[in-house]
């Protein structure tokens, strides 16, 4: 499915995967505005996927967005493979399509919002930035027609 073919009511959950914490954000294609949701402690695989399963049951997303960390020059590093594995596991376990978004500098950008009253934590804010980037790219993509 191309970006121009997305349903306007499509709900998305985004993840900023980290070895210790996973930031989560939510949004939909109608408003195209991401909102930081929460942070999941990445204790172990069982806890991680049990917690994510509850989120998916609550929000019923049509698509998942996972931040893909890369070096500033775009080259992959160790976390790139971990984030890809995480996204593939989400898709395989829950059957929800996954899209990856380049997350260069998302955590640095997230730190700028620490004084915002809606602050949910650095990792959740990074997930919000990743999801907002997805929406912004969808807006910039040529529409089918």
Phi and psi in degrees as a GROMACS rama.xvg file:
@    title "Ramachandran Plot"
@    xaxis  label "Phi"
@    yaxis  label "Psi"
@TYPE xy
-84.9153  159.259  UNK-2
-55.4882  -38.3009  UNK-3
-68.1825  -12.3552  UNK-4
-101.073  5.55818  UNK-5
-70.6559  144.425  UNK-6
-70.0391  141.603  UNK-7
-66.6167  -21.7074  UNK-8
-98.5533  6.01088  UNK-9
-60.9291  127.383  UNK-10
-95.0966  138.165  UNK-11
-127.257  142.907  UNK-12
-114.744  138.054  UNK-13
-118.526  149.277  UNK-14
-129.374  134.096  UNK-15
-106.759  97.1567  UNK-16
-78.2456  132.723  UNK-17
-140.389  158.677  UNK-18
-63.5908  -29.962  UNK-19
-104.937  -33.6377  UNK-20
-140.821  151.612  UNK-21
-125.22  116.584  UNK-22
-81.1743  144.629  UNK-23
-129.835  138.91  UNK-24
-134.168  161.841  UNK-25
-135.285  153.896  UNK-26
-173.156  176.837  UNK-27
-139.973  162.414  UNK-28
-72.7159  -18.6558  UNK-29
-70.6049  -52.6767  UNK-30
-84.5623  -28.0906  UNK-31
52.6092  44.4122  UNK-32
-132.725  118.761  UNK-33
-84.2702  147.654  UNK-34
-132.181  127.984  UNK-35
-61.5369  137.41  UNK-36
-111.526  -62.1917  UNK-37
-166.715  176.405  UNK-38
-121.901  132.03  UNK-39
-102.334  129.089  UNK-40
-70.7587  130.097  UNK-41
-90.9332  65.4698  UNK-42
-66.865  -50.6658  UNK-43
-164.642  170.962  UNK-44
-59.2631  -44.4862  UNK-45
-61.3973  -49.0014  UNK-46
-62.4403  -45.8245  UNK-47
-55.6087  -52.135  UNK-48
-78.0273  -26.1814  UNK-49
-65.6262  -45.1589  UNK-50
-65.3125  -44.3546  UNK-51
-64.9038  -37.9104  UNK-52
-58.9923  -40.3902  UNK-53
-65.3603  -40.8882  UNK-54
-63.0124  -42.4396  UNK-55
-65.4459  -37.7863  UNK-56
-66.0551  -36.242  UNK-57
-74.2217  -46.747  UNK-58
-92.8491  -21.2128  UNK-59
47.8681  57.478  UNK-60
-70.2154  150.157  UNK-61
-89.0305  -19.2045  UNK-62
-154.205  150.056  UNK-63
-116.68  142.258  UNK-64
-119.394  128.582  UNK-65
-120.597  129.86  UNK-66
-69.3184  134.271  UNK-67
-109.13  104.629  UNK-68
-75.3415  134.889  UNK-69
-141.7  163.799  UNK-70
-66.3366  161.134  UNK-71
-52.6456  -30.8438  UNK-72
-85.2222  3.02446  UNK-73
92.593  -5.20557  UNK-74
-72.8746  141.169  UNK-75
-70.5337  158.658  UNK-76
-139.764  -172.558  UNK-77
-55.6813  -41.9658  UNK-78
-69.7404  -22.6314  UNK-79
-59.9219  -49.0739  UNK-80
-65.6473  -38.0723  UNK-81
-64.6507  -41.9124  UNK-82
-66.3686  -38.9505  UNK-83
-63.7489  -43.7687  UNK-84
-61.5195  -44.0058  UNK-85
-59.0433  -48.6276  UNK-86
-61.6461  -41.3867  UNK-87
-64.9212  -37.7679  UNK-88
-66.4229  -39.6428  UNK-89
-58.6304  -48.7013  UNK-90
-62.4377  -46.1263  UNK-91
-66.4839  -38.7007  UNK-92
-78.4923  -39.2711  UNK-93
-112.69  -9.46972  UNK-94
68.5198  23.0533  UNK-95
-103.082  132.291  UNK-96
-58.9793  143.872  UNK-97
-120.103  135.842  UNK-98
-121.313  138.142  UNK-99
-99.3465  142.831  UNK-100
-127.428  133.594  UNK-101
-58.3891  119.965  UNK-102
-107.997  21.8618  UNK-103
-50.5161  128.845  UNK-104
70.424  8.29404  UNK-105
-63.9813  -39.259  UNK-106
-69.4303  -38.9033  UNK-107
-62.5479  -45.2464  UNK-108
-64.4891  -37.0216  UNK-109
-62.2823  -35.3058  UNK-110
-62.5139  -22.2862  UNK-111
-69.768  -15.4383  UNK-112
-100.909  12.3121  UNK-113
-58.6705  -28.3904  UNK-114
-88.9983  -1.14478  UNK-115
-70.0967  134.476  UNK-116
-61.4945  -21.8953  UNK-117
-88.6743  9.34845  UNK-118
-54.6442  127.73  UNK-119
-115.691  2.23042  UNK-120
116.85  155.521  UNK-121
-57.3728  -46.1819  UNK-122
-69.2818  -38.8488  UNK-123
-66.9649  -38.7004  UNK-124
-66.7227  -37.9199  UNK-125
-62.805  -40.3412  UNK-126
-62.9547  -37.6221  UNK-127
-63.1375  -42.4069  UNK-128
-64.4642  -40.6088  UNK-129
-61.5088  -46.4805  UNK-130
-67.4932  -38.8222  UNK-131
-64.2202  -36.4562  UNK-132
-62.948  -40.4052  UNK-133
-58.7893  -47.3638  UNK-134
-62.1269  -43.9791  UNK-135
-62.6138  -39.1668  UNK-136
-68.1472  -35.7522  UNK-137
-64.9924  -38.2927  UNK-138
-65.8425  -33.7977  UNK-139
-83.0889  -16.8565  UNK-140
-70.6646  142.93  UNK-141
-61.7818  136.288  UNK-142
-83.8236  141.181  UNK-143
-69.0525  144.71  UNK-144
